[in-house]
Amino acid sequence: MARSCLAAFLLCMASFLSAVAGQLRPMPAGGLPSDLVALGMASKIQTDRNSTARASSDFGRMVEAAPEAVLQPATAADIAELIRFSTSSPVPFPVSPRGQGHSVRGQSLAPGGVVVDMRALGRGDHRINVSADYVDAGGEQLWVDVLRGTLTHGLAPCAWTDYLRLTVGGTLSNAGIGGQAFRHGPQIANVHELDVVTGTGEMVTCSPHKRKDLFFAVLGGLGQFGIITRARIALEPAPKQVRWVRLAYSDVVAFTRDQELLISKQASEAGFDYVEGQVQLNRTLTEGPKSTPFFSEADINRLASLASETGSRAIYFIEAAMYYDETTAPYVDQKLETVLAQLSFVPGFVFTKDVTYLQFLDRVRVEEVVLRSAGVWDVPHPWLNLFIPRSRILDFDAGVLKGILGGDNPVGLILMYPMNTAKWNSQMTAVTPPTREDVFYTVGLLRSALSTNELERLQRENQSVLAFCDKEGIECKQYLPHYTCQDGWRRHFGPKWRKITQLKAKYDPHAIMSPGQRIFQLPSVPTTSTTAA
Ligand code: ZME
């Protein structure tokens, strides 16, 4: 039903266009506003198979659903108009923004509706405007371009994701986490103001002081309330140079103790500016790549023998970074020594590199190039990201990393690092574990599937991981969450659920926005009974 209405809209615009193109009907000087509108929009709507196919899947490559059309908006007003067209239709159709399509479970799809190709917003103007202590960036802008744009002013945002070829609107709709989050919070905690096109087609500028309910709803809002078309992002003086360090551990207790020490340090103390961690299961070390962009072949050999000598089933790395510039360069060695002296990594297992700030922040790009050239980038990504309360991280390590995943050797990586709960604003839609602990861990099982069998196995393992946490009473939360029924979402949001349904009723009453999240059913679509899936 939603289909037929949208189809009529598209058909109407197509016939209007062809009429104009064929000069069957010259444009009247003061034509009907609706016609002008239709003409203005028609040139921006694509319905060809190539365009809809490109918007039918995402980075996860596990879900596929075609939209009826793709909108290439020139302005936020184009998006507002599309949304108002949908909501004023007898049967509203879904609308989903798509930036880089880096969702992994079809969150950017709009089955039978319109995908808004957000990148089109930036094709005319640059849409990155730097001020003294903030940058206004279009929602469609890539973080790497925000970085380049601000660096020319000697400034940069403080909080980053590991990968920079993601859009501003995309990461802010989730949270945007990385090794700076322990100090600065997630990216959503570093935003002053947003422009949003709501699910009612209203264009709103919001902030903690103005339309505050919408501002906090949209941050981590999973695209449920509107589309971010501009964000005002906090800036700091840009670091120039980075001492990039990896420290190896065979003991998870020492590893987590040291991570927690490092994230407790203030910026004024001797410490790191970025703290993450990775886990290498033994088979990855012995059977995985012989070298990586960070580790040489000799390094990998040393690490593999460390694993076998200690009998540890996994090796853990703290990945950390210390920023410096011309004036602090003379002290960076000393500062690093001071910090390392407080840590318990395996003696001698320190690996360091010196890189520019841009090289450091864009480091995953190097991995991307390697993976692409090996043909293992555009493959299914059954990723599972969990936030685990600090009090249960060792149980998770034993049961999941050394248990369920113990025998694995897939392409991909496992991230594990702690963050400070206090840096998260609970008014935002983004969710953290319900335990009232100061620290929680993020564990990212970021594996790729190179065959159908492997995909099924990894999916089954993910289910076992969730079942394990459930059974053991580990109160974890998914990051980049995915549930197939509303009950899962209710539990995910817990005490926030009621407010979220109220905000949904206010800002997207027709439930047309980002239905690929599967949080709210389109009211017009007859619901098949949702038994717990
Ligand atoms: C969701 C998420 C992915 C967080 C970090 N990632 C990453 N993906 C791919 N390669 C990475 C990576 N973090 C470091 N390298």
Residues whose N, C-alpha, C, O or C-beta is under 5 A from the ligand:
A	BS01	ZME	D162 V364 L446
